[in-house]
Amino acid sequence: MGVQNGGILVSESGTQRNGVPGPDFWSWTPPVDSDVPSDDGSGLQLDTKPSVLSSLPSAVAEKEWTPQFLSIPFESLLSQSEHSDTLPPLQSFLEVEEVESASDESLPVSPSLSLSLEEEQIRDASSSGYAAEAAHALSEANKSSPIGVNPDGSRWWKDTGIERRPDGVICRWTMTRGVSADKAIEWQEKYWEASDDFGYKELGSEKSGRDANGNVWHEFWRESSSLENGLMNFEKTADKWGSNGKGNEWQEKWGEHYNASGQTEKWAHKWCSIDPNTPLEPGHAHVWHERWGGIYDGYGGSIKYTDKWAERSMDGGWEKWGDKWDENFDPNSSGVKQGESWWEGKHGERWNRTWGEQHNGSGWVHKYGKSSSGEHWDTHVREDTWYEKFPHYGFFHCYENSVQLREVPKPSDIQELPKPSEIQEVQEP
């Protein structure tokens, strides 16, 4: 626990990797029963009000692995549009659509990766929910006992602290740790806000847990704003991971960066895997990956890409298949779209098909491609050029929805901040 100074608990622990403040969960062991006060006349009374998220143990139980949570796309459906129920609703709204070519239906069509404004808003609502949760936890940090019992019998401990990072940013955090009544589940929730007097602000949260069945999970989220060369920047990132200790594992990571000039970058990487010894129906895989991203220069030029691949354990080796494409356009609508579908057998045999499109804004498109099975095409067709010049969801959407982040106070505006000598200094890793 921390050391109290003038009503503020100053942590004795340093910041972890990724800028997460306060103590680490994985090295924590719950206090033994004899260390916990009770209502048995000892004079110490437990706080029986629910902790910040007293429903967490039941929420964690829902993350236990079951087969339907690990469905992998069929090999034959790899290039089709997919929603994955295995992943949380962070950036899982990805849609890969095929744009039909009206001029020549015999040619392979180029896909388009784009989220609608409505889908972007739904995704950002998830991030806004994290921000609201963090802001609420911080506002309630000093309003309850540092230890308590939930109505379901689970116990919890609370700690708070303030740290100064090497770059001078002041970070205030609050943390709740808990253990279920049967001691089968241990969990931790941590929330923080950070700022300096030069325009930097940050909100973040980290949730971790483990249970007696071998399930382990971790969730990290952070959003920040800063001033760089006179321009306001926003950055959001998240990382969710889970494993059941039996060979089943999944992860989803995503990031977004916006600045006031219109420059935007978005990316995501999702993967899941199951025990390679698990029997599967034909076409299913033991490992599945998906990456996608987009970069917008703010002037009408953009780069987008996606890459999906899967792996299936076979007798004596692995069978793999995938599909990827990218596009790169300048503000004048000149650019290239290209892609590849491929397959690799367990003995090293390979097949692939590549395609490309050259666009110059003239109304004519050069289409070409080939495959290892002998296919070949090279032609020019009359066709309009379409690409996403600007993101549906950009800087001003992000600004309007970052209400809690913008309300993070500067250190000079925090009246209850401890003296500099009382703030935990965080060393460079």
Buried (B, 14 or more C-beta within 10 A) or exposed (E): BBEBBEEBBBBEBBBBEEBBBBBBBEEEEBEEEEEBEEEEEEEEEBBEEBBBBBEBBEEBBEBEBEEEBBBBBBBEEBBEEBEBEBBBEBBBBBBBEEEEBEEBEEBBBBBBBBBEEEBBBEBBEBBBEBBEBBBEBBEBBBEBBBBBBBEEEBBBBBBBBBBBBEEEBBBBBBBBBBBBEEEEBBBBBBBBBBBBEEBBBBBBBBBBBBBEBEBBBBBBBBBBBBEEEEEBBBBBBBBBBBBBEEBBBBBBBBBBBBBBBBBBBBBBBBBBBBEBEBEEEEBBBBBBBBBBBBBBBBBBBBBBBBBBBBBBBEEEEBBBBBBBBBBBBEEEBBBEBBBBBBBBBBEEEEEBBBBBBBBEEEEEBBBBBBBEEEEEBEEEBEBEBEBBBBBBBBBEBBBEBBEBBEEBBBBEEBEEBBEEEBBBEBEEE
